[in-house]
Amino acid sequence: MIAPKVSGHISFVKCCYQSVYGMIESSWEKTNDKVKYHLEIPANVICSFSVANQSYELKAGTYDFLI
């Protein structure tokens, strides 16, 4: 599960994790009054992404959200 918490004075975060299925990447960046989220999920992985009181089930691929 990826559930970023955006708050405070931090304006950008990027992290990655080398799983047995491949690299999982997640980042977010504050842009004016919105937040841009970027996720990369490797093959054979299903990821839960929870943000802004919404949840998404993501299959392998690259995703961008502007919330």
PDB file of N, CA, C and O in Angstrom:
ATOM      1  N   MET A   1       0.832  -1.169   0.000  1.00  0.00           N
ATOM      2  CA  MET A   1       0.000   0.000   0.000  1.00  0.00           C
ATOM      3  C   MET A   1       0.880   1.236   0.000  1.00  0.00           C
ATOM      4  O   MET A   1       1.859   1.322   0.741  1.00  0.00           O
ATOM      5  N   ILE A   2       0.517   2.183  -0.837  1.00  0.00           N
ATOM      6  CA  ILE A   2       1.180   3.481  -0.863  1.00  0.00           C
ATOM      7  C   ILE A   2       0.140   4.506  -0.433  1.00  0.00           C
ATOM      8  O   ILE A   2      -0.917   4.629  -1.053  1.00  0.00           O
ATOM      9  N   ALA A   3       0.448   5.243   0.637  1.00  0.00           N
ATOM     10  CA  ALA A   3      -0.491   6.229   1.177  1.00  0.00           C
ATOM     11  C   ALA A   3       0.289   7.465   1.623  1.00  0.00           C
ATOM     12  O   ALA A   3       0.539   7.643   2.815  1.00  0.00           O
ATOM     13  N   PRO A   4       0.674   8.316   0.675  1.00  0.00           N
ATOM     14  CA  PRO A   4       1.485   9.485   1.031  1.00  0.00           C
ATOM     15  C   PRO A   4       0.718  10.479   1.898  1.00  0.00           C
ATOM     16  O   PRO A   4      -0.492  10.653   1.750  1.00  0.00           O
ATOM     17  N   LYS A   5       1.442  11.120   2.797  1.00  0.00           N
ATOM     18  CA  LYS A   5       0.891  12.158   3.665  1.00  0.00           C
ATOM     19  C   LYS A   5       1.610  13.462   3.337  1.00  0.00           C
ATOM     20  O   LYS A   5       2.772  13.642   3.701  1.00  0.00           O
ATOM     21  N   VAL A   6       0.932  14.355   2.662  1.00  0.00           N
ATOM     22  CA  VAL A   6       1.514  15.633   2.262  1.00  0.00           C
ATOM     23  C   VAL A   6       1.146  16.677   3.309  1.00  0.00           C
ATOM     24  O   VAL A   6      -0.033  16.934   3.553  1.00  0.00           O
ATOM     25  N   SER A   7       2.161  17.274   3.924  1.00  0.00           N
ATOM     26  CA  SER A   7       1.910  18.325   4.901  1.00  0.00           C
ATOM     27  C   SER A   7       3.209  19.053   5.207  1.00  0.00           C
ATOM     28  O   SER A   7       4.291  18.613   4.820  1.00  0.00           O
ATOM     29  N   GLY A   8       3.087  20.156   5.895  1.00  0.00           N
ATOM     30  CA  GLY A   8       4.263  20.882   6.341  1.00  0.00           C
ATOM     31  C   GLY A   8       4.986  21.602   5.220  1.00  0.00           C
ATOM     32  O   GLY A   8       4.401  21.969   4.201  1.00  0.00           O
ATOM     33  N   HIS A   9       6.286  21.795   5.443  1.00  0.00           N
ATOM     34  CA  HIS A   9       7.100  22.600   4.535  1.00  0.00           C
ATOM     35  C   HIS A   9       7.793  21.775   3.452  1.00  0.00           C
ATOM     36  O   HIS A   9       8.484  22.333   2.600  1.00  0.00           O
ATOM     37  N   ILE A  10       7.619  20.478   3.476  1.00  0.00           N
ATOM     38  CA  ILE A  10       8.237  19.629   2.454  1.00  0.00           C
ATOM     39  C   ILE A  10       7.449  19.786   1.165  1.00  0.00           C
ATOM     40  O   ILE A  10       6.224  19.660   1.162  1.00  0.00           O
ATOM     41  N   SER A  11       8.148  20.062   0.067  1.00  0.00           N
ATOM     42  CA  SER A  11       7.453  20.299  -1.202  1.00  0.00           C
ATOM     43  C   SER A  11       7.630  19.165  -2.208  1.00  0.00           C
ATOM     44  O   SER A  11       6.961  19.157  -3.242  1.00  0.00           O
ATOM     45  N   PHE A  12       8.527  18.195  -1.927  1.00  0.00           N
ATOM     46  CA  PHE A  12       8.795  17.125  -2.883  1.00  0.00           C
ATOM     47  C   PHE A  12       9.329  15.907  -2.132  1.00  0.00           C
ATOM     48  O   PHE A  12      10.159  16.032  -1.233  1.00  0.00           O
ATOM     49  N   VAL A  13       8.841  14.732  -2.515  1.00  0.00           N
ATOM     50  CA  VAL A  13       9.359  13.475  -1.960  1.00  0.00           C
ATOM     51  C   VAL A  13       9.435  12.451  -3.087  1.00  0.00           C
ATOM     52  O   VAL A  13       8.530  12.360  -3.917  1.00  0.00           O
ATOM     53  N   LYS A  14      10.521  11.684  -3.109  1.00  0.00           N
ATOM     54  CA  LYS A  14      10.658  10.582  -4.069  1.00  0.00           C
ATOM     55  C   LYS A  14      11.276   9.410  -3.329  1.00  0.00           C
ATOM     56  O   LYS A  14      12.255   9.574  -2.601  1.00  0.00           O
ATOM     57  N   CYS A  15      10.703   8.226  -3.517  1.00  0.00           N
ATOM     58  CA  CYS A  15      11.268   7.039  -2.895  1.00  0.00           C
ATOM     59  C   CYS A  15      11.113   5.848  -3.831  1.00  0.00           C
ATOM     60  O   CYS A  15      10.298   5.861  -4.755  1.00  0.00           O
ATOM     61  N   CYS A  16      11.907   4.827  -3.572  1.00  0.00           N
ATOM     62  CA  CYS A  16      11.818   3.610  -4.375  1.00  0.00           C
ATOM     63  C   CYS A  16      12.146   2.414  -3.491  1.00  0.00           C
ATOM     64  O   CYS A  16      12.792   2.535  -2.450  1.00  0.00           O
ATOM     65  N   TYR A  17      11.678   1.263  -3.941  1.00  0.00           N
ATOM     66  CA  TYR A  17      11.891   0.013  -3.207  1.00  0.00           C
ATOM     67  C   TYR A  17      12.123  -1.095  -4.225  1.00  0.00           C
ATOM     68  O   TYR A  17      11.321  -1.287  -5.139  1.00  0.00           O
ATOM     69  N   GLN A  18      13.213  -1.814  -4.065  1.00  0.00           N
ATOM     70  CA  GLN A  18      13.523  -2.929  -4.952  1.00  0.00           C
ATOM     71  C   GLN A  18      12.839  -4.180  -4.414  1.00  0.00           C
ATOM     72  O   GLN A  18      13.357  -4.830  -3.505  1.00  0.00           O
ATOM     73  N   SER A  19      11.677  -4.519  -4.971  1.00  0.00           N
ATOM     74  CA  SER A  19      10.954  -5.721  -4.544  1.00  0.00           C
ATOM     75  C   SER A  19      11.451  -6.919  -5.348  1.00  0.00           C
ATOM     76  O   SER A  19      12.243  -6.759  -6.277  1.00  0.00           O
ATOM     77  N   VAL A  20      10.998  -8.097  -5.000  1.00  0.00           N
ATOM     78  CA  VAL A  20      11.392  -9.285  -5.754  1.00  0.00           C
ATOM     79  C   VAL A  20      10.822  -9.256  -7.174  1.00  0.00           C
ATOM     80  O   VAL A  20      11.288  -9.998  -8.039  1.00  0.00           O
ATOM     81  N   TYR A  21       9.818  -8.408  -7.424  1.00  0.00           N
ATOM     82  CA  TYR A  21       9.196  -8.299  -8.748  1.00  0.00           C
ATOM     83  C   TYR A  21       9.762  -7.144  -9.575  1.00  0.00           C
ATOM     84  O   TYR A  21       9.467  -7.031 -10.765  1.00  0.00           O
ATOM     85  N   GLY A  22      10.562  -6.298  -8.959  1.00  0.00           N
ATOM     86  CA  GLY A  22      11.125  -5.151  -9.660  1.00  0.00           C
ATOM     87  C   GLY A  22      11.010  -3.893  -8.809  1.00  0.00           C
ATOM     88  O   GLY A  22      10.546  -3.936  -7.670  1.00  0.00           O
ATOM     89  N   MET A  23      11.439  -2.775  -9.383  1.00  0.00           N
ATOM     90  CA  MET A  23      11.469  -1.511  -8.669  1.00  0.00           C
ATOM     91  C   MET A  23      10.070  -0.904  -8.559  1.00  0.00           C
ATOM     92  O   MET A  23       9.350  -0.795  -9.552  1.00  0.00           O
ATOM     93  N   ILE A  24       9.700  -0.514  -7.347  1.00  0.00           N
ATOM     94  CA  ILE A  24       8.466   0.225  -7.095  1.00  0.00           C
ATOM     95  C   ILE A  24       8.886   1.660  -6.787  1.00  0.00           C
ATOM     96  O   ILE A  24       9.713   1.891  -5.904  1.00  0.00           O
ATOM     97  N   GLU A  25       8.318   2.623  -7.513  1.00  0.00           N
ATOM     98  CA  GLU A  25       8.684   4.023  -7.319  1.00  0.00           C
ATOM     99  C   GLU A  25       7.453   4.849  -7.007  1.00  0.00           C
ATOM    100  O   GLU A  25       6.370   4.616  -7.545  1.00  0.00           O
ATOM    101  N   SER A  26       7.643   5.819  -6.125  1.00  0.00           N
ATOM    102  CA  SER A  26       6.559   6.716  -5.738  1.00  0.00           C
ATOM    103  C   SER A  26       7.139   8.096  -5.483  1.00  0.00           C
ATOM    104  O   SER A  26       8.191   8.226  -4.859  1.00  0.00           O
ATOM    105  N   SER A  27       6.456   9.128  -5.965  1.00  0.00           N
ATOM    106  CA  SER A  27       6.887  10.487  -5.675  1.00  0.00           C
ATOM    107  C   SER A  27       5.676  11.405  -5.651  1.00  0.00           C
ATOM    108  O   SER A  27       4.631  11.099  -6.223  1.00  0.00           O
ATOM    109  N   TRP A  28       5.841  12.541  -4.973  1.00  0.00           N
ATOM    110  CA  TRP A  28       4.829  13.577  -5.024  1.00  0.00           C
ATOM    111  C   TRP A  28       5.511  14.935  -4.978  1.00  0.00           C
ATOM    112  O   TRP A  28       6.619  15.074  -4.461  1.00  0.00           O
ATOM    113  N   GLU A  29       4.828  15.936  -5.529  1.00  0.00           N
ATOM    114  CA  GLU A  29       5.356  17.292  -5.566  1.00  0.00           C
ATOM    115  C   GLU A  29       4.204  18.287  -5.457  1.00  0.00           C
ATOM    116  O   GLU A  29       3.205  18.175  -6.167  1.00  0.00           O
ATOM    117  N   LYS A  30       4.353  19.255  -4.566  1.00  0.00           N
ATOM    118  CA  LYS A  30       3.350  20.313  -4.455  1.00  0.00           C
ATOM    119  C   LYS A  30       3.485  21.259  -5.638  1.00  0.00           C
ATOM    120  O   LYS A  30       4.588  21.697  -5.965  1.00  0.00           O
ATOM    121  N   THR A  31       2.367  21.575  -6.279  1.00  0.00           N
ATOM    122  CA  THR A  31       2.347  22.525  -7.388  1.00  0.00           C
ATOM    123  C   THR A  31       1.171  23.468  -7.173  1.00  0.00           C
ATOM    124  O   THR A  31       0.020  23.093  -7.399  1.00  0.00           O
ATOM    125  N   ASN A  32       1.458  24.691  -6.736  1.00  0.00           N
ATOM    126  CA  ASN A  32       0.428  25.682  -6.408  1.00  0.00           C
ATOM    127  C   ASN A  32      -0.554  25.108  -5.395  1.00  0.00           C
ATOM    128  O   ASN A  32      -0.163  24.860  -4.254  1.00  0.00           O
ATOM    129  N   ASP A  33      -1.801  24.889  -5.762  1.00  0.00           N
ATOM    130  CA  ASP A  33      -2.805  24.396  -4.820  1.00  0.00           C
ATOM    131  C   ASP A  33      -3.121  22.916  -5.014  1.00  0.00           C
ATOM    132  O   ASP A  33      -4.100  22.417  -4.459  1.00  0.00           O
ATOM    133  N   LYS A  34      -2.303  22.207  -5.797  1.00  0.00           N
ATOM    134  CA  LYS A  34      -2.517  20.784  -6.051  1.00  0.00           C
ATOM    135  C   LYS A  34      -1.247  20.006  -5.761  1.00  0.00           C
ATOM    136  O   LYS A  34      -0.183  20.582  -5.534  1.00  0.00           O
ATOM    137  N   VAL A  35      -1.376  18.688  -5.774  1.00  0.00           N
ATOM    138  CA  VAL A  35      -0.220  17.812  -5.583  1.00  0.00           C
ATOM    139  C   VAL A  35      -0.172  16.836  -6.747  1.00  0.00           C
ATOM    140  O   VAL A  35      -1.174  16.209  -7.091  1.00  0.00           O
ATOM    141  N   LYS A  36       1.008  16.718  -7.351  1.00  0.00           N
ATOM    142  CA  LYS A  36       1.219  15.773  -8.454  1.00  0.00           C
ATOM    143  C   LYS A  36       1.862  14.512  -7.876  1.00  0.00           C
ATOM    144  O   LYS A  36       2.918  14.571  -7.247  1.00  0.00           O
ATOM    145  N   TYR A  37       1.204  13.368  -8.101  1.00  0.00           N
ATOM    146  CA  TYR A  37       1.702  12.069  -7.648  1.00  0.00           C
ATOM    147  C   TYR A  37       2.159  11.267  -8.852  1.00  0.00           C
ATOM    148  O   TYR A  37       1.510  11.284  -9.898  1.00  0.00           O
ATOM    149  N   HIS A  38       3.274  10.564  -8.709  1.00  0.00           N
ATOM    150  CA  HIS A  38       3.794   9.707  -9.776  1.00  0.00           C
ATOM    151  C   HIS A  38       4.125   8.354  -9.163  1.00  0.00           C
ATOM    152  O   HIS A  38       4.806   8.277  -8.141  1.00  0.00           O
ATOM    153  N   LEU A  39       3.636   7.281  -9.799  1.00  0.00           N
ATOM    154  CA  LEU A  39       3.889   5.926  -9.309  1.00  0.00           C
ATOM    155  C   LEU A  39       4.305   5.032 -10.461  1.00  0.00           C
ATOM    156  O   LEU A  39       3.788   5.150 -11.572  1.00  0.00           O
ATOM    157  N   GLU A  40       5.242   4.138 -10.189  1.00  0.00           N
ATOM    158  CA  GLU A  40       5.645   3.116 -11.150  1.00  0.00           C
ATOM    159  C   GLU A  40       5.568   1.760 -10.447  1.00  0.00           C
ATOM    160  O   GLU A  40       6.240   1.521  -9.444  1.00  0.00           O
ATOM    161  N   ILE A  41       4.734   0.883 -11.000  1.00  0.00           N
ATOM    162  CA  ILE A  41       4.476  -0.423 -10.418  1.00  0.00           C
ATOM    163  C   ILE A  41       4.987  -1.494 -11.385  1.00  0.00           C
ATOM    164  O   ILE A  41       4.612  -1.480 -12.557  1.00  0.00           O
ATOM    165  N   PRO A  42       5.830  -2.418 -10.925  1.00  0.00           N
ATOM    166  CA  PRO A  42       6.389  -3.437 -11.820  1.00  0.00           C
ATOM    167  C   PRO A  42       5.365  -4.520 -12.188  1.00  0.00           C
ATOM    168  O   PRO A  42       4.290  -4.611 -11.595  1.00  0.00           O
ATOM    169  N   ALA A  43       5.726  -5.321 -13.167  1.00  0.00           N
ATOM    170  CA  ALA A  43       4.875  -6.427 -13.631  1.00  0.00           C
ATOM    171  C   ALA A  43       4.568  -7.385 -12.486  1.00  0.00           C
ATOM    172  O   ALA A  43       5.378  -7.567 -11.577  1.00  0.00           O
ATOM    173  N   ASN A  44       3.394  -7.989 -12.546  1.00  0.00           N
ATOM    174  CA  ASN A  44       2.939  -8.995 -11.582  1.00  0.00           C
ATOM    175  C   ASN A  44       2.705  -8.436 -10.181  1.00  0.00           C
ATOM    176  O   ASN A  44       2.748  -9.178  -9.199  1.00  0.00           O
ATOM    177  N   VAL A  45       2.458  -7.131 -10.086  1.00  0.00           N
ATOM    178  CA  VAL A  45       2.198  -6.496  -8.792  1.00  0.00           C
ATOM    179  C   VAL A  45       0.894  -5.719  -8.880  1.00  0.00           C
ATOM    180  O   VAL A  45       0.627  -5.056  -9.882  1.00  0.00           O
ATOM    181  N   ILE A  46       0.086  -5.800  -7.834  1.00  0.00           N
ATOM    182  CA  ILE A  46      -1.099  -4.958  -7.685  1.00  0.00           C
ATOM    183  C   ILE A  46      -0.876  -4.120  -6.434  1.00  0.00           C
ATOM    184  O   ILE A  46      -0.543  -4.653  -5.375  1.00  0.00           O
ATOM    185  N   CYS A  47      -1.057  -2.819  -6.554  1.00  0.00           N
ATOM    186  CA  CYS A  47      -0.753  -1.894  -5.475  1.00  0.00           C
ATOM    187  C   CYS A  47      -1.996  -1.102  -5.087  1.00  0.00           C
ATOM    188  O   CYS A  47      -2.739  -0.639  -5.953  1.00  0.00           O
ATOM    189  N   SER A  48      -2.217  -0.950  -3.800  1.00  0.00           N
ATOM    190  CA  SER A  48      -3.273  -0.065  -3.315  1.00  0.00           C
ATOM    191  C   SER A  48      -2.661   1.318  -3.123  1.00  0.00           C
ATOM    192  O   SER A  48      -1.622   1.455  -2.477  1.00  0.00           O
ATOM    193  N   PHE A  49      -3.300   2.341  -3.679  1.00  0.00           N
ATOM    194  CA  PHE A  49      -2.852   3.724  -3.562  1.00  0.00           C
ATOM    195  C   PHE A  49      -3.976   4.514  -2.916  1.00  0.00           C
ATOM    196  O   PHE A  49      -5.075   4.599  -3.464  1.00  0.00           O
ATOM    197  N   SER A  50      -3.708   5.084  -1.767  1.00  0.00           N
ATOM    198  CA  SER A  50      -4.729   5.806  -1.015  1.00  0.00           C
ATOM    199  C   SER A  50      -4.292   7.246  -0.822  1.00  0.00           C
ATOM    200  O   SER A  50      -3.219   7.513  -0.282  1.00  0.00           O
ATOM    201  N   VAL A  51      -5.141   8.185  -1.274  1.00  0.00           N
ATOM    202  CA  VAL A  51      -4.826   9.606  -1.165  1.00  0.00           C
ATOM    203  C   VAL A  51      -6.126  10.415  -1.200  1.00  0.00           C
ATOM    204  O   VAL A  51      -7.065  10.069  -1.917  1.00  0.00           O
ATOM    205  N   ALA A  52      -6.164  11.480  -0.428  1.00  0.00           N
ATOM    206  CA  ALA A  52      -7.308  12.411  -0.425  1.00  0.00           C
ATOM    207  C   ALA A  52      -8.643  11.685  -0.241  1.00  0.00           C
ATOM    208  O   ALA A  52      -9.598  11.947  -0.972  1.00  0.00           O
ATOM    209  N   ASN A  53      -8.707  10.783   0.725  1.00  0.00           N
ATOM    210  CA  ASN A  53      -9.930  10.027   1.039  1.00  0.00           C
ATOM    211  C   ASN A  53     -10.442   9.177  -0.125  1.00  0.00           C
ATOM    212  O   ASN A  53     -11.627   8.850  -0.187  1.00  0.00           O
ATOM    213  N   GLN A  54      -9.553   8.825  -1.033  1.00  0.00           N
ATOM    214  CA  GLN A  54      -9.890   7.938  -2.148  1.00  0.00           C
ATOM    215  C   GLN A  54      -8.852   6.833  -2.208  1.00  0.00           C
ATOM    216  O   GLN A  54      -7.694   7.033  -1.841  1.00  0.00           O
ATOM    217  N   SER A  55      -9.275   5.663  -2.674  1.00  0.00           N
ATOM    218  CA  SER A  55      -8.353   4.538  -2.829  1.00  0.00           C
ATOM    219  C   SER A  55      -8.444   4.004  -4.248  1.00  0.00           C
ATOM    220  O   SER A  55      -9.517   3.966  -4.850  1.00  0.00           O
ATOM    221  N   TYR A  56      -7.309   3.599  -4.762  1.00  0.00           N
ATOM    222  CA  TYR A  56      -7.214   3.055  -6.113  1.00  0.00           C
ATOM    223  C   TYR A  56      -6.462   1.735  -6.040  1.00  0.00           C
ATOM    224  O   TYR A  56      -5.539   1.590  -5.238  1.00  0.00           O
ATOM    225  N   GLU A  57      -6.842   0.783  -6.859  1.00  0.00           N
ATOM    226  CA  GLU A  57      -6.098  -0.465  -6.993  1.00  0.00           C
ATOM    227  C   GLU A  57      -5.393  -0.396  -8.339  1.00  0.00           C
ATOM    228  O   GLU A  57      -6.045  -0.387  -9.383  1.00  0.00           O
ATOM    229  N   LEU A  58      -4.080  -0.347  -8.321  1.00  0.00           N
ATOM    230  CA  LEU A  58      -3.280  -0.139  -9.524  1.00  0.00           C
ATOM    231  C   LEU A  58      -2.559  -1.416  -9.925  1.00  0.00           C
ATOM    232  O   LEU A  58      -1.935  -2.081  -9.098  1.00  0.00           O
ATOM    233  N   LYS A  59      -2.653  -1.743 -11.194  1.00  0.00           N
ATOM    234  CA  LYS A  59      -1.896  -2.868 -11.753  1.00  0.00           C
ATOM    235  C   LYS A  59      -0.567  -2.338 -12.272  1.00  0.00           C
ATOM    236  O   LYS A  59      -0.312  -1.136 -12.199  1.00  0.00           O
ATOM    237  N   ALA A  60       0.267  -3.203 -12.786  1.00  0.00           N
ATOM    238  CA  ALA A  60       1.576  -2.820 -13.292  1.00  0.00           C
ATOM    239  C   ALA A  60       1.451  -1.684 -14.293  1.00  0.00           C
ATOM    240  O   ALA A  60       0.572  -1.697 -15.155  1.00  0.00           O
ATOM    241  N   GLY A  61       2.334  -0.701 -14.176  1.00  0.00           N
ATOM    242  CA  GLY A  61       2.332   0.422 -15.098  1.00  0.00           C
ATOM    243  C   GLY A  61       2.833   1.690 -14.441  1.00  0.00           C
ATOM    244  O   GLY A  61       3.303   1.678 -13.303  1.00  0.00           O
ATOM    245  N   THR A  62       2.727   2.781 -15.175  1.00  0.00           N
ATOM    246  CA  THR A  62       3.130   4.107 -14.708  1.00  0.00           C
ATOM    247  C   THR A  62       1.888   4.974 -14.593  1.00  0.00           C
ATOM    248  O   THR A  62       1.057   5.004 -15.500  1.00  0.00           O
ATOM    249  N   TYR A  63       1.765   5.672 -13.486  1.00  0.00           N
ATOM    250  CA  TYR A  63       0.568   6.461 -13.197  1.00  0.00           C
ATOM    251  C   TYR A  63       0.940   7.863 -12.734  1.00  0.00           C
ATOM    252  O   TYR A  63       1.910   8.048 -12.000  1.00  0.00           O
ATOM    253  N   ASP A  64       0.159   8.848 -13.170  1.00  0.00           N
ATOM    254  CA  ASP A  64       0.284  10.223 -12.708  1.00  0.00           C
ATOM    255  C   ASP A  64      -1.087  10.718 -12.285  1.00  0.00           C
ATOM    256  O   ASP A  64      -2.070  10.552 -13.008  1.00  0.00           O
ATOM    257  N   PHE A  65      -1.146  11.325 -11.115  1.00  0.00           N
ATOM    258  CA  PHE A  65      -2.382  11.895 -10.590  1.00  0.00           C
ATOM    259  C   PHE A  65      -2.117  13.348 -10.235  1.00  0.00           C
ATOM    260  O   PHE A  65      -1.047  13.664  -9.715  1.00  0.00           O
ATOM    261  N   LEU A  66      -3.054  14.231 -10.500  1.00  0.00           N
ATOM    262  CA  LEU A  66      -2.993  15.621 -10.070  1.00  0.00           C
ATOM    263  C   LEU A  66      -4.214  15.877  -9.215  1.00  0.00           C
ATOM    264  O   LEU A  66      -5.330  15.967  -9.726  1.00  0.00           O
ATOM    265  N   ILE A  67      -4.008  15.993  -7.925  1.00  0.00           N
ATOM    266  CA  ILE A  67      -5.124  16.107  -6.985  1.00  0.00           C
ATOM    267  C   ILE A  67      -4.951  17.357  -6.149  1.00  0.00           C
ATOM    268  O   ILE A  67      -5.784  17.645  -5.290  1.00  0.00           O
TER     269      ILE A  67
END
